[in-house]
Amino acid sequence: MAKRSGGKFPGGMNMQNMMKQAQKMQQDMQEKQQQLNEMELEAQAGGGAVKVIVTGARKLKHITIQPEAVDPDDVEMLEDLVIAAVNEAMNMAEEKANEVMGDVTGGMNLGGLF
């Protein structure tokens, strides 16, 4: 087994520098996550009949339904509008999370971790 001297890895990086970089990356990620938690994104469906607001961390925060969108004889349409608006807002939040976290992760897609 090869012995490494002075805690150095191939390429000259030592363990202490790696740990410092990992800690910095973790701190940066926490700051970006807080930024996403505070960010609000709005999406709508049905020409504004249904509006939703989600955070950048993909938490549904608010739904607004215009009275004209409520038809007791066509509840399925309203359900579809809500689903469409929520899905659009969640897609927007995921894109924003990837954008915000991209500079911390070096562009790696971490598969919805944020």
Wavefront OBJ file of the C-alpha trace (Angstrom):
o trace
v 0.000 0.000 0.000
v 1.366 3.420 -0.925
v 2.076 5.746 1.944
v 1.089 9.377 1.596
v 3.382 11.863 3.227
v 2.174 14.977 4.979
v -1.511 14.225 4.401
v -1.218 15.177 0.730
v -3.429 13.770 -1.966
v -2.535 13.416 -5.622
v -2.327 16.850 -7.179
v -0.834 18.395 -4.054
v -4.094 19.132 -2.183
v -3.893 18.416 1.511
v -6.675 17.293 3.832
v -6.804 20.589 5.740
v -7.414 22.591 2.545
v -10.066 20.105 1.451
v -11.846 20.444 4.798
v -11.748 24.251 4.594
v -13.191 24.160 1.088
v -15.919 21.732 2.177
v -16.846 23.955 5.126
v -16.958 27.033 2.876
v -19.162 25.204 0.383
v -21.493 24.067 3.175
v -21.757 27.634 4.507
v -22.423 28.989 1.002
v -25.113 26.352 0.450
v -26.825 27.254 3.727
v -26.830 30.935 2.740
v -28.267 30.128 -0.688
v -30.906 27.858 0.881
v -31.976 30.723 3.146
v -32.172 32.970 0.086
v -34.423 30.402 -1.612
v -36.611 30.095 1.498
v -37.259 33.842 1.384
v -37.847 34.030 -2.388
v -41.435 34.019 -3.680
v -42.482 32.942 -7.175
v -45.959 33.355 -8.644
v -47.609 31.301 -11.372
v -51.121 31.389 -12.732
v -53.514 29.369 -14.832
v -56.746 30.105 -16.647
v -55.717 33.645 -17.517
v -55.218 34.509 -13.860
v -58.274 32.669 -12.547
v -55.972 30.711 -10.263
v -52.733 32.130 -8.877
v -50.275 30.399 -6.600
v -47.198 31.567 -4.751
v -44.401 29.200 -3.792
v -41.062 29.820 -2.163
v -37.808 29.144 -3.947
v -37.545 26.123 -1.654
v -40.727 24.743 -3.312
v -43.149 25.292 -0.463
v -46.684 26.275 -1.448
v -47.399 29.543 0.323
v -50.650 30.916 -1.081
v -53.458 30.150 -3.537
v -55.863 32.761 -4.925
v -58.955 31.637 -6.821
v -61.063 34.223 -8.599
v -64.817 33.817 -7.923
v -65.587 33.394 -11.633
v -63.389 30.272 -11.651
v -65.714 28.560 -9.189
v -68.400 26.687 -11.106
v -70.199 24.082 -8.967
v -71.101 22.234 -12.169
v -67.468 22.000 -13.302
v -65.299 21.388 -10.249
v -62.863 19.358 -12.376
v -61.906 22.466 -14.351
v -61.011 24.309 -11.157
v -59.019 21.324 -9.933
v -57.124 21.266 -13.243
v -56.388 24.983 -12.996
v -55.031 24.595 -9.464
v -52.840 21.680 -10.510
v -51.542 23.565 -13.553
v -50.695 26.672 -11.533
v -49.001 24.705 -8.736
v -46.970 22.625 -11.192
v -45.846 25.732 -13.077
v -44.811 27.446 -9.840
v -42.915 24.356 -8.678
v -41.081 24.186 -12.007
v -40.160 27.853 -11.666
v -38.893 27.220 -8.126
v -36.808 24.245 -9.236
v -35.229 26.264 -12.048
v -34.483 29.110 -9.645
v -32.982 26.699 -7.088
v -30.721 25.191 -9.741
v -29.690 28.676 -10.823
v -29.004 29.944 -7.300
v -27.201 26.794 -6.165
v -25.297 26.387 -9.439
v -22.532 28.770 -8.467
v -21.995 26.909 -5.172
v -22.077 23.418 -6.656
v -20.091 24.316 -9.752
v -23.071 23.610 -11.990
v -23.586 20.047 -10.747
v -27.244 19.050 -10.806
v -27.792 17.527 -7.398
v -31.156 16.062 -8.331
v -33.672 18.200 -6.470
v -31.784 18.401 -3.204
v -32.688 22.065 -2.862
l 1 2 3 4 5 6 7 8 9 10 11 12 13 14 15 16 17 18 19 20 21 22 23 24 25 26 27 28 29 30 31 32 33 34 35 36 37 38 39 40 41 42 43 44 45 46 47 48 49 50 51 52 53 54 55 56 57 58 59 60 61 62 63 64 65 66 67 68 69 70 71 72 73 74 75 76 77 78 79 80 81 82 83 84 85 86 87 88 89 90 91 92 93 94 95 96 97 98 99 100 101 102 103 104 105 106 107 108 109 110 111 112 113 114
